[in-house]
Amino acid sequence: MYTKKRLSTVLMLICLGGGPASLIAADAKQADSKVAEAQTTIAAAEEARKKAASVDSEWRDTADFIKEAKAALEAGKPDDAIRLAKIAEDQGNLGYEQGYSQRNLQLPSYFKVDTTTSSVASPAAMEMKGHKITPSLASVAVMHNGEMVSIGRSTGDNTEIPKAYSHTDRECPPFCIQPMSISPGVETIGELEVLDYLQRITNGDPTVLVVDSRTPDWRVRGTIPGSVNIPWNKINLNLNGSFGNHEEAETLDDILHNQFHARKANGKWDFRNAKTLVLFCNGIWCPQSAANIRTLTKLGYPAYKLKWYRGGMQSWVSAGLTTVNK
């Protein structure tokens, strides 16, 4: 039975001197064209997969999509084969782009893969499952409260973002989205840079401090290993640029002197030998670390000594990176 569209095609072919044989020939030609397109797309997908594999960045299900595409073609479903092969090709190209861009990532010489046993899955297990931090980095060992902790990626099939960070109904103010650049000269950094600073601290660099600006009730839900907790309200000026009482001012003086290694002379702060601070809080909607950075710059803390991990804990757990709760 012909549809209206097919019937009009038959009538047109008859008018042009053709007939059912011509229609069959046209169908065969169209089918051959689809098969050829499917074969070409599958070949392109296989090539993209090989390129991704050449830089150790092949997606784990790319080969499965290619296999399904070939099966669809064998079953006489070239459209399905094309669709599946295009998915595989896209994955291959994305994997290659990702792997190539990170292949020559120049990590510091001390940034070595941890091979010790820890509370997280072993680097060998992470590598076997493909859960690396970068193509060349399985995990990073850092010192936290006097103990070595291995930071890696989550490896369980049931791992997910904790409820504290999956919630999106956050009222503004105070939970407003923060800008990408918080203050002139202050660098906004990501997870790899945070790991770099943590590794420097672990290797004995006394000039760096990673600061969790959140209040203790948030820290016990999980924090970045190697960080220290200095609640944001202890490094905060009121709207008039002064403290509400002398105790607040004395607390900040103590932090600046004993934890940040700034020095005070003739009533003025000298930050030349102060530590480089990496500050973070809950995420891009959290104003706490941003408020601390603004306060410190007002006090004269050099912008180049301040680093802002804008993504904070929400980005950290979204990447599946290890947390501790003390």
N, C-alpha and C positions, 0 to 999 in steps of 0.2 A: 504494500500500500504506500502510495506516495503522499508526502505532505504537500501543502500548497506550494512551498518553495521548490521542492523537488519536481513537482508537476510542471511548474513554470520552466524549470531547467530542461525537462524532457521536451516540452513544446518548442522551446527555443532551438534545441538541437535538431528537432524534426524540421522546423522551418529552415534551418541552415543546411538541411540535407543529411543530417545525422540521424541517429536512432538509439535504441537501447544499447547497442554495442559501443557507440560513442560515449554514452553515459558511463558504462562500466569501465571503459578505458580512462575516462576522466577521474573516476573514483580511485582506480588503481594508481594513477599518477599522483593524486593527492595523498594516498596512503603511503606510497613510496617516499614522498617528500617528508612526511611526518616521521617515518622510520629513520630517514637520513638525518633529520634534525635531532632526533633522540640520540642517535649514535654519535653525532658530533658533540652534543651537549655532555654525554657521558664521558667522551674522550677528554673534553675540557675539564670536567670535574676530576677525573683521575690525574690529570696534569697538575691541577691546583692542589690536590691532596699531596702529591709528591713534593711540590714546592714547600708546602707547610711542613712536611716531615723533614725536609732538608735543614730546617732551622729549629727542629724539635718543638714544633708548635701545631702539630696535627690535632684537630678536634676529635674526641674519642668516637663520635658517631658519624663522622664523615664517610668512612668506609661502609658503614651500614646503609647510608642513603644511596651510595653508588650501587651496592648489592641489590637494594630494593628497586632501583631504577632499571637495572638489567633484567630483573625478574618481571617487571611490568612490561618491558619491551618484548620479552619472550612470550608473555601472555597476550600479546597483541594490543597493548594499551600504551601507545606511544605518547599520548598526552600526559599520562601519569608518569611515564619514564622521564619526560622532559622536565616536569615539575620537580621531581625528586632529584634529578641530576643538577638542576639549577641551585637547589638548596645546598647540595654537596659542593658545588663549584664556589658558591658564595662563602661557605665555611672555609674551604681551602684557601681562598684569597685573603679572607680576614685573618686566618691563622698565620699565613705567611707574612702578612703585613705586621702583625703583632710580634711574631718571633724575630723577624728581621730588625724591627725597631729596637728590640731589647737584646739582640745578639751581641752588639758591641757596647752594651751598657757598662760604663766604667765604674764598677763598684770599688771602693777603697781596698787596698791590699789586705787590711785586717778583717774585711767583711767575708768571713769564711763560713762554709756550711757546717752546722753543728752536727756532730756524730755521736753525741752523748745520749744516754737514756733520760727521758723526762716524762712529765705527766701527760704530754701530748704524744701523738703517734710518732714513731721513729721516722727520721728523714727517709730511710729506705722505703718504708711503707708509703710515705707521702709521694715519693718519686714514682713508685710502682703504680699508684692510683692517679698520678698526674696532678697531685695537689701541691704543686710548688708555689713559692712566692713569686719567683721569676723563673724563666727557663733554666737559669744556672744557679738558683738559690732555693734550697729546700726548706731551711729553717735558720734562725739566728738565736744564739745563746746570749742572754743578758742577765745581769745581776739584779735581783729584786729582794729587798730586805735581807740581804746577806746570803741569799740562796740563788743558785743558777736556775733559770727558767728558759726553756726552749720555745721560742715563738715560731709557730708554724700555721698552716691552714687546716681548718676543720676537715675531717675525713669521713665522717659518718653520713650515710644516705639520708638520715632523718634530721640533719643539722638545719637550723633555720635561725633567722634573726630573732633575738629575744623580744618579748612583748613590749618591754620598756622602750624599745627603739622602733618597733613596727607601728606604733600609734602615730597617727598623722593629724589628729584634731587638736592642734595647739593654738591657743589664743594669742593674738598679737595686739598690743603688748601683753606680756614681756617676750613671748617666744617668736620674735620676728626674724625673718631670713636675713642673715648677715651678708655684707658685700664681700666680693672676692678679695679685695685689697682693703685691709682694715686701717692702715696708716702709712703715710709715705715712708719708704725705706724698709718697712717691715715685710719680710718675705713670707708668703703663704706657701706651705709645703704639704706633701702627701705622705703616704704610708712608708715608701722606701726611704725618704729623707728622715722620717722619725726613727726608723730602724737603724739608719746610719748613726744618728746622734746617740741612740741607746747603746750601740756597739762601742762607740767612742768612750762612753761613760764606763762601760764594763771593762774596757781595756785600760782604764786608769786615767782617762782625760779629766782633770779636775775643773775644766773651764766650761763645762756644759751641764745643764740641768733640765730634765723634762718634767713639766709641772702639770699635774691634774688640778684644774681650777675649780672643780666641782665640790659641793659640800659632801661630808663623810657619808651621808645616807645614800648618795648616788655611787660613791666609790665602792662601797661594799657589794654593789650589784655587779661589779666587774670593772677593772681598769687595765691600763696598758702596763705590762711588766716593765720594771725599771723606772717608772715614774714616781714622783713624790707628790703627796697631797698638800696643797696650800690653798684652802678654800678662798674663793674669789672675794668674799666679803672682808677678808683680812688684807686685801690689796685694793682698796677702793676709796675714792674720794667722793664726798657728796657733791651736789650740784654747784655749790659755791667754791669748790676746790679745796675744802678743808675737812677735817674730821669732826664728827659729832662730839667726841670727848677725847681726853688725853690718852686714855687706855688704847683707843684705836690707833692713834698716832704712834704710840710706843710699840704696839704690835708690829706695825709696818716697818718701823726703824729696825726692830729686831730681825725681821725677815730680810730686809735689804742688806743688813750687815752680816748676819750669821749664815744665811742660806744663799744669798745672791752674791756675797763677797764685795759689796760696794763699801766705800769708806766715806766717812763724814769729817770734814775739816772746816772750821770756822763757820759752822752752821749750814754748809753746802755739801751736797753729795758729789762724790767723785766716783764715776762709773768706769774709769779706764781699765781697771782690773776686774770688773764685774763679770759674772758668768754669762754665757750665751744661754738664753732661756727659750725652750720650746713649750708653748702653752696650748692646752686643748681643754675642751669641755664636752658637752653631749652631742654637738653636731652643728650644722649650718644654721639651725634655728635657735641655738643657745647663745645668749649674750654675755656669759660669764667671763670666758677667757678674753673676749674682745674688750670688755670693760677694763680688765686688768692691764691689757696692752695700752689702752688709752691713758690709764692712770700712770703707768710707768713712763710713757713718753712725756707726759706732763711734768713728771718729776725730773726729767733729763736723761732717762735711760736711753742709751744710743739705739737707734732703730735697727742698725745692722746686727745688734746683739739680741734682737727679739725675732723669734720665728713663730708662726701661727699655723697650727694644724687645724684648719677650718673644719674639716670633715669630722673630727673628733670621734667619740666612741661609736656613733652611728655608722660612720664609714668603716671604722676598724672592725666592728662585728659583722658588717655587711661583706667584708672581704674574707670573713672566716678566720681572722687572726686570733691567736691565743689571748685570753684575758686571765687575770687573777683577782681575787676578791679580798685582798688585805693590803 
